[in-house]
Amino acid sequence: MPLPFADLLDVTVIGLRAAQYLSASILLGLPAFMLYSRRSLEPTLPGWPRGLTAVAAAVLAITALGALVAQTAVMTGSVAEAMKPSTLMVMMTGTSLGPAFGVRAATAAVAVVILLTGKPSRRRWGLAALAGLVACASFAWTGHGAATEGVGQWWHAGADALHAVAAALWIGALTAFLILVLRAPGSDVRDQSLARALTGFAGLGSVAVGTLLVTGVVNTFFLVGPERLSQLVTTLWGQLLLLKLALFLAMLGLATVNRFRLTPALTASIGQVDHPTQQSALRLSLTVEFALGIGVLLIVAVMGTLMPPSAL
């Protein structure tokens, strides 16, 4: 039995949201990774980040425009109406959603040009990361943060933007680490580069985690509030938030194990008999951590279509 129109539209919106979150994370996180890990990766500096980042930017541009149409269809109740230039113009000029989608698509398209029109360099990676930063910050104006009014409007929007940026830096770095560890078998030099990159991310990773924790509290204050904490277990939005927190804590636990146990063990095992075992352990840990990160993005995509307790 086919899904009703409204349900099908909701699924489409969720899918487009999730695709945007992941592609924006790669667009910001991978260029940033190339900036702070470039020395760690030498002399085996990989060539794949340029292509992957360009693909992510292209996907972001396409899905942002698709999300603009889908969100317009939600508001008008008709895909045909949402496709009309006049309707889209109203969306672009009469709401905060339209310009945010437009800025996101435009910056992603610019990133594609930056990445594909010249050789990778520190300057080009910096410009690509800047485009990713703008794209991630724009999520604050297409999420629940944009609905807050009054004195707290900019506090909530700012916290929402910082939350998205910190998450993107973590997910983008995880993407790089996972690809590196999958490519590492049989190469001690690559393993050494991977271990140096993992160690080098520790400082930025700690800042990202701290930012996620602080901004998460701020967002929860605005979307739930102390007087509605009981609704975290009685509403679907609240239950998803608790599940998101559980996945986040699991990711944090794995990141801690990676930093303090698996990465030092991998470094110490290079050239030793147990090296393949240490490689496999780190590969499994990074794979699970990345999968949990994708789970978090999917949960956030679903939460964006539901009313938080503050709006009930």
C-alpha positions as CSV (number, residue, x, y, z in Angstrom):
1,M,0.0,0.0,0.0
2,P,1.5,3.4,-1.0
3,L,2.1,6.0,1.7
4,P,-0.4,8.8,1.9
5,F,0.9,12.1,0.4
6,A,1.6,13.8,3.7
7,D,3.5,10.8,5.0
8,L,5.5,10.4,1.8
9,L,6.3,14.1,1.9
10,D,7.5,13.8,5.5
11,V,9.8,10.9,4.6
12,T,11.2,13.0,1.7
13,V,11.8,15.9,4.0
14,I,13.6,13.7,6.5
15,G,15.7,12.1,3.8
16,L,16.7,15.4,2.4
17,R,17.5,16.7,5.9
18,A,19.7,13.7,6.7
19,A,21.5,14.0,3.3
20,Q,22.2,17.7,3.9
21,Y,23.5,17.1,7.4
22,L,26.0,14.4,6.2
23,S,27.1,16.3,3.1
24,A,27.5,19.6,5.0
25,S,29.5,17.7,7.7
26,I,31.9,16.4,5.1
27,L,32.1,19.8,3.4
28,L,33.2,21.5,6.6
29,G,34.9,18.6,8.4
30,L,37.1,17.2,5.6
31,P,38.7,20.5,4.5
32,A,39.2,21.4,8.1
33,F,40.8,18.0,8.6
34,M,43.1,18.6,5.7
35,L,44.2,21.9,7.2
36,Y,45.1,20.7,10.7
37,S,46.3,17.2,9.6
38,R,48.3,18.1,6.5
39,R,51.7,17.7,8.2
40,S,50.6,14.5,10.0
41,L,49.6,12.9,6.6
42,E,52.9,13.7,4.8
43,P,54.6,12.0,3.0
44,T,51.5,10.0,2.1
45,L,49.2,12.9,1.5
46,P,46.0,11.4,0.1
47,G,44.3,12.6,-3.1
48,W,40.8,11.4,-2.3
49,P,39.6,14.2,0.0
50,R,39.3,16.6,-2.9
51,G,37.0,14.4,-4.8
52,L,34.9,13.3,-1.8
53,T,34.5,16.9,-0.6
54,A,33.5,18.1,-4.1
55,V,30.9,15.3,-4.3
56,A,29.6,16.2,-0.8
57,A,29.3,19.9,-1.9
58,A,27.4,18.9,-5.0
59,V,25.0,16.7,-3.0
60,L,24.5,19.5,-0.5
61,A,23.6,22.0,-3.3
62,I,21.1,19.6,-4.9
63,T,19.5,18.4,-1.7
64,A,19.2,22.0,-0.3
65,L,17.3,23.0,-3.4
66,G,15.2,19.8,-3.2
67,A,14.5,20.6,0.5
68,L,13.3,24.1,-0.5
69,V,10.8,22.6,-2.9
70,A,9.8,19.9,-0.4
71,Q,9.3,22.4,2.5
72,T,7.3,24.6,0.2
73,A,5.1,21.6,-0.7
74,V,4.6,20.9,3.0
75,M,3.4,24.5,3.5
76,T,1.2,24.6,0.4
77,G,0.0,21.0,0.5
78,S,0.9,20.5,-3.2
79,V,4.1,19.6,-5.0
80,A,2.7,21.2,-8.2
81,E,2.2,24.5,-6.4
82,A,5.6,24.2,-4.8
83,M,7.2,24.0,-8.2
84,K,5.8,27.3,-9.4
85,P,8.3,30.1,-9.5
86,S,5.9,32.5,-7.9
87,T,5.4,30.2,-4.9
88,L,9.1,29.7,-4.5
89,M,9.6,33.4,-4.7
90,V,7.2,33.9,-1.8
91,M,9.1,31.3,0.1
92,M,12.4,33.0,-0.6
93,T,11.2,36.5,0.3
94,G,8.6,35.9,2.9
95,T,10.2,33.3,5.2
96,S,13.5,32.7,6.9
97,L,13.6,29.1,5.5
98,G,13.8,30.1,1.8
99,P,16.9,32.3,2.1
100,A,18.7,29.8,4.3
101,F,18.1,27.0,1.8
102,G,19.3,29.4,-1.0
103,V,22.5,30.4,0.9
104,R,23.2,26.7,1.6
105,A,22.9,25.7,-2.0
106,A,24.9,28.7,-3.3
107,T,27.8,28.2,-0.9
108,A,27.9,24.5,-1.7
109,A,28.0,25.3,-5.4
110,V,30.8,27.8,-4.9
111,A,32.7,25.1,-3.0
112,V,32.4,22.7,-5.9
113,V,34.0,25.4,-8.2
114,I,36.8,26.1,-5.6
115,L,37.7,22.4,-5.3
116,L,37.6,21.5,-9.0
117,T,39.2,24.5,-10.7
118,G,42.7,24.2,-9.3
119,K,45.2,22.0,-7.4
120,P,44.5,21.4,-3.7
121,S,46.2,23.9,-1.5
122,R,45.9,25.3,1.9
123,R,44.1,28.3,0.5
124,R,41.6,26.2,-1.4
125,W,41.0,24.0,1.6
126,G,40.4,27.1,3.8
127,L,37.9,28.5,1.3
128,A,36.1,25.1,1.1
129,A,36.0,24.9,4.9
130,L,34.5,28.5,5.0
131,A,31.8,27.4,2.6
132,G,31.1,24.4,4.9
133,L,31.0,26.7,7.9
134,V,28.4,28.9,6.3
135,A,26.4,25.9,5.2
136,C,26.4,24.3,8.6
137,A,25.5,27.6,10.4
138,S,22.5,28.0,8.0
139,F,20.9,25.0,9.6
140,A,20.0,27.2,12.6
141,W,17.5,29.0,10.3
142,T,15.8,25.9,9.0
143,G,15.4,24.2,12.3
144,H,13.5,24.8,15.6
145,G,16.0,27.5,16.6
146,A,14.5,29.8,14.0
147,A,11.1,29.6,15.8
148,T,12.3,31.2,19.0
149,E,11.1,34.8,19.5
150,G,12.0,37.6,21.8
151,V,15.2,38.1,23.8
152,G,16.4,34.5,23.4
153,Q,16.1,34.4,19.6
154,W,19.8,35.1,18.8
155,W,21.0,33.1,21.8
156,H,19.1,30.0,20.5
157,A,20.1,30.6,16.9
158,G,23.7,31.0,17.8
159,A,23.8,27.9,20.0
160,D,22.0,26.0,17.2
161,A,24.6,27.1,14.6
162,L,27.6,26.3,16.9
163,H,26.0,22.9,17.6
164,A,25.8,22.1,13.9
165,V,29.4,23.3,13.3
166,A,30.9,21.2,16.2
167,A,29.0,18.1,15.0
168,A,30.2,18.6,11.5
169,L,33.8,18.9,12.6
170,W,33.5,15.6,14.4
171,I,31.6,13.7,11.7
172,G,33.9,15.1,9.0
173,A,37.0,14.0,10.9
174,L,35.5,10.5,11.5
175,T,34.9,10.2,7.8
176,A,38.5,10.9,7.1
177,F,39.8,8.6,9.8
178,L,37.6,5.7,8.7
179,I,38.8,6.0,5.1
180,L,42.4,6.2,6.2
181,V,42.1,3.2,8.5
182,L,40.4,1.2,5.7
183,R,43.3,2.1,3.3
184,A,46.0,1.5,5.9
185,P,46.5,-2.3,5.9
186,G,49.9,-3.4,4.7
187,S,51.5,0.1,5.1
188,D,53.4,1.0,8.2
189,V,53.9,4.5,6.8
190,R,50.1,5.0,6.4
191,D,49.5,3.7,9.9
192,Q,52.0,6.2,11.3
193,S,50.3,9.0,9.5
194,L,46.9,7.8,10.7
195,A,48.1,7.6,14.3
196,R,49.6,11.2,14.1
197,A,46.4,12.5,12.6
198,L,44.3,10.9,15.3
199,T,46.5,12.3,18.0
200,G,46.4,15.7,16.3
201,F,42.6,15.8,16.3
202,A,42.5,15.3,20.1
203,G,42.6,19.0,20.9
204,L,40.0,20.0,18.3
205,G,37.9,17.0,19.2
206,S,37.8,18.1,22.8
207,V,36.6,21.6,21.8
208,A,33.9,20.1,19.6
209,V,32.7,17.8,22.4
210,G,32.6,20.7,24.9
211,T,30.8,22.9,22.4
212,L,28.2,20.1,21.7
213,L,27.6,19.7,25.4
214,V,27.1,23.4,26.2
215,T,25.0,24.2,23.1
216,G,23.0,21.1,23.7
217,V,22.1,22.3,27.1
218,V,21.1,25.7,25.7
219,N,19.0,24.2,22.9
220,T,17.3,21.9,25.4
221,F,16.5,24.9,27.6
222,F,14.7,26.7,24.8
223,L,13.0,23.6,23.3
224,V,12.0,21.9,26.5
225,G,12.6,24.1,29.5
226,P,12.9,23.1,33.2
227,E,9.1,22.9,33.6
228,R,8.6,20.4,30.8
229,L,11.5,17.9,31.5
230,S,8.9,15.2,32.2
231,Q,7.8,15.4,28.5
232,L,11.2,14.0,27.5
233,V,9.8,10.6,28.2
234,T,6.2,11.2,27.2
235,T,6.7,12.7,23.7
236,L,8.3,11.2,20.6
237,W,10.5,14.3,20.2
238,G,11.7,13.9,23.8
239,Q,12.3,10.1,23.4
240,L,14.3,10.8,20.3
241,L,16.4,13.4,22.1
242,L,17.2,10.8,24.8
243,L,18.2,8.3,22.2
244,K,20.3,10.9,20.5
245,L,22.0,11.6,23.8
246,A,22.6,7.9,24.3
247,L,24.3,7.6,20.9
248,F,26.4,10.7,21.6
249,L,27.6,9.3,24.9
250,A,28.5,6.0,23.1
251,M,30.4,7.9,20.5
252,L,32.2,9.9,23.2
253,G,33.1,6.6,24.9
254,L,34.6,5.1,21.7
255,A,36.5,8.4,21.0
256,T,38.0,8.2,24.4
257,V,39.0,4.6,23.9
258,N,40.5,5.5,20.5
259,R,42.5,8.3,21.9
260,F,43.9,6.8,25.1
261,R,44.1,3.1,24.2
262,L,43.8,2.0,20.6
263,T,45.8,4.8,18.9
264,P,48.8,4.4,21.3
265,A,48.5,0.6,20.9
266,L,48.5,1.0,17.1
267,T,51.6,3.2,17.2
268,A,53.5,0.9,19.5
269,S,52.6,-2.2,17.4
270,I,54.0,-0.9,14.1
271,G,56.5,-3.4,12.9
272,Q,55.4,-5.9,15.6
273,V,53.6,-9.2,15.3
274,D,50.4,-7.9,16.9
275,H,50.1,-5.0,14.4
276,P,47.2,-6.5,12.4
277,T,45.3,-7.1,15.6
278,Q,45.7,-3.5,16.7
279,Q,44.7,-2.3,13.2
280,S,41.5,-4.3,13.3
281,A,40.6,-3.1,16.7
282,L,40.9,0.6,15.7
283,R,39.1,-0.1,12.4
284,L,36.2,-1.7,14.2
285,S,36.0,1.1,16.7
286,L,36.0,3.9,14.1
287,T,33.4,2.0,12.0
288,V,31.0,1.8,15.0
289,E,31.7,5.4,16.0
290,F,30.9,6.6,12.4
291,A,27.8,4.4,12.3
292,L,26.6,6.0,15.6
293,G,27.2,9.4,14.1
294,I,25.0,8.6,11.1
295,G,22.4,7.4,13.5
296,V,22.6,10.8,15.3
297,L,22.1,12.6,12.0
298,L,19.1,10.5,11.2
299,I,17.5,11.2,14.6
300,V,18.1,14.9,14.2
301,A,16.5,14.8,10.8
302,V,13.4,13.1,12.2
303,M,13.3,15.5,15.2
304,G,13.2,18.5,12.8
305,T,9.8,17.4,11.6
306,L,8.3,17.0,15.1
307,M,7.1,19.6,17.6
308,P,9.3,20.0,20.6
309,P,7.7,20.2,24.1
310,S,7.9,24.1,24.1
311,A,5.7,24.2,21.0
312,L,3.0,21.9,22.4
